Each structure stands twice: as structure tokens, then as C-alpha cells.
Amino acid sequence: IIRAPLTYLLDLPGKDVRGKMMSAFNQWLKIPQDKLDVIKRIIMLLHNASLLIDDIQDSSKLRRGLPVSHSIFGIPQTINAANYAFFLAQQELPRLGDVGAFEIFTEELLQLHRGQGMDIYWRDASTCPTEEEYFTMVSNKTGGLFRLAVKLMQLASESDKDYVPLVSVLGVIFQIRDDYLNLQSDKYAKNKGFGEDLTEGKFSFPIIHSIRSNPANIQLSSILKQRTTDIDVKLFAVAYIESTGSFEHCRRKLVELTAEARAMMETIADGRSEDMEVMDHILGMIGLEACGLEVASV
């Protein structure tokens, strides 16, 4: 009963990008399978707990094409299940056999909540952040679980290489891609609803660029304040964002960041063909082709 909202979410079909990415990184870090399984469980619990809370904070209706947990079980029970999952994850830490895991866990969860707090503040105060502020927020919020996973893996690895800077860049790429697809992808619309970021009033990457490209025009910022569910208004907003070159700006930034990530990976791989294959596999998992970008060409 206590776990019902979490169990419901876990039963929804997902891509398990984080789990697959950990397996890919383990081709570099080479930690024992039992420890990798523990870390995967920790990240799975934290990720799904954060989704339960996110859907409440964002007043979301759909998750992976089906009703969100709190629409079925209610907000109080869903919050309780999410908090329960955070502590289930913490309960796994001693199995890693290193007290340093607790410090890493606490640090990254604090960062995650700082990032989420800024995202909510900008939305509720109708304050458009700068791109730099956005990158800081995303590094904390989206990059937090990626970083936590890799830091815990590094703790259990004999490798002396630091993969955290790379993971931070991958987290930003992942979020910009998500922001782009929220306003541009039919598949995304089917799973979460069309232009859900507009209904939420969220300052996503293309929206920030569009508003800041012409601050005198308050049409888009006004639409965000309305929390609109009107499809025609959302189509108007998407057309406006397109007219300011903001989707193209997203694509350019994704190309730039992917090139940065690839350069970091090439340094790690040091020309070894098997490591280069890992690199391509990791970049492929982010799914940039959905944004019309070829991973191999950037």
C-alpha cells in the first residue's frame, strides 16, 4: 500500500537511459557487477521518487502516456511514497562498503533540490533566468543523478580517471534535448501532452532564448503566466519561438555541447577502439537524432 504510487510508476514502460548509461560507463570503470546493481537500484529509486514529486509540482497529467501517480493515488500518498523511496535508496548505501558513499549521496541530493528549487522559483515568480543561470540549475537538477551514479561507481573502481565533468555536460545535453522535444516532438506530446512546458509556465531553454531575444515583446511571457491548456494558444507560442530562431539556437547548442562531450571522451579513450565504441554508445543513448542531429557527425 505504501509503495503503490511508486510501483505504479515503475510498471509504466520506460527507456531506463540512466541504467544503460551506467552499464556503458562501467566498460571504462570496471566495477564488480554486484556493486553496479546496488548503484543502479539507488539511482532507479531516486529517479522515480523525483518523478513522483515533479509531476505534483508541475501539475502534470500524463507520464509515459498514462495518468500520473497522484491522479490515481492522491497527492498525500504519492508524496509519502516518494519520500519512502528516497530512504529505500539511502538504505542501500552500506552495501557499497565505503562510508564516502553517504557524503556523495547527501551532496548530490542537496544539489538536486537546489536545482529544482530554482526551477520552481523562476516559474512561480514569472522570472526569466539567463542562460548561465539555466545551465547552473540544470547541472544541479538533471546532472545530479548522473553525477551521483558515476561518483559512486568511481568510489568502487580502481580507475583514477575523473568522469564527473563529462557527466555534467551530458546532463545539460539531456535537458536541452528534453526541452526541445517538449515543444517539437509528436511522440513527446503523446506521452506527456503537447507543449506541456507552456502549460506548466516553465522557463525551458528555447523559451528563455525566445523571451530574451526580444524583451520588449511580452507575448510569450504572458502566455506562460496563463498556464494555458488551449492548443491554439500553444501553437501560436511555438510559432513565435520558431520565429525568434530559438529552436535553431537549441540545435546549435546541442551540437556545441556534444562536440565538447566527444572531446572529453576522446581524451578518456586515448585512441583505443573499444573505448571509442563506448563513447559512441553513450552519445547514441541521449537520442539526439530525435532533434534532427546526427550523433556521428557532431
Buried (B, 14 or more C-beta within 10 A) or exposed (E): EEEBBBEBBEEBEBEBBBBBBBBBBBBBBEBEEEBBBBBBBBBBBBBBBBBBBBBBBBEBBBBBEBBBBBBEBEEEBBBBBBEBBBEBBBEBBEBBEBEEBEEBBEBBBEBBBBBBEBBBEBBEEEEBBEEEBBBBBBBBBBBBBBBBBBBBBBBBBEEEEEBEEBBBBBBBBBBBBBBBBBBBBEEBBEBBBBBBBBBBBBBBBBBBBBBBBEEEEEEBBEBBEEEBBEEEBBEBBBEBBBEBBBBEBBBEBBBEBBEBBBEBBEEBBEEEEEBBEBBBBBBEBBBBEBBEBEBEEB
